[in-house]
Amino acid sequence: MRAAGGEKFSPVPKPVTAAKVTFLQTLVSFVAGTALKLLALTLRVKWKDGGTFYDRERKPVILCIWHNRLLGSILADWRARRRCHPVKVLTSASKDGGWLAAMARRFTLGAVRGSSSRRGAAALIELSRAIRDGNDIVITPDGPRGPNYSIAPGIIHLAGHADAQIVPVKVGFTSFWRIGKKWDALWIPKPFSRLTLEFLEPLKISNDSDALEAETQRLATAMGTKTI
């Protein structure tokens, strides 16, 4: 395309949108969600609050949970029924991310669609707005590409941008099924097993760009792993 004076210019790129949740995903999530709720009723769940997560006077926070432990945390949260704020989960903007978004609805969780590789800037804005509106945010810092048990700096960027504390969350299983062989395999607790959901002390994150590496390492230390 050319301007009036004949100078070439590039067209404005269209904004990247998240793939819509399909009818099949909605249908499957209803069946799977019902089965998972029945499974959750058989679990022996123990909650540990090392900070102030169950304090209804607290401000919204960012929950840091490993990708393969996410389902366990959702089942434990559903059993607890002690949620202080609405909760939204960051999930991929791809079609595959629609499965998690659909399942989240079954457990009264919202979803923000995006990742570092797709809709990253838009997701950061939406997540910050959700926090300001009173929502807790769940992020799996070793997603969407892995490797597992590694902290990517995106969660630190969000905490600084939204002026929100990060709560490291540890999820323990005594017995589980591992679905998939890659880094993003899903762990599903077995019936009548024990599930532990532990909220660690909140971390106040500096919004100084020079502190990004140090803050990322501090979160990695709390979670007991490394950074990427």
Buried (B, 14 or more C-beta within 10 A) or exposed (E): EEEEEEEEEEEEEEEEEBBEBEEEBBEBBBEBBEEBBEBBEEBEBEBEBEBBBEEEEBBBBBBBBBBBBBBBBBBBBBBEEEBBBBBBBBBBBBEEBBBBBBBBBBBEBBBBBBBBEBBBEBBBBBBBEBBEEEBBBBBBBBBBEBEBBBBBBBBBBBBBBBEBBBBBBBBBBEEBEEEEEEBBEBBBBBEEBEBBBBBBEBBEBBBEEEBBEEBBBBBBBBBEBEBB
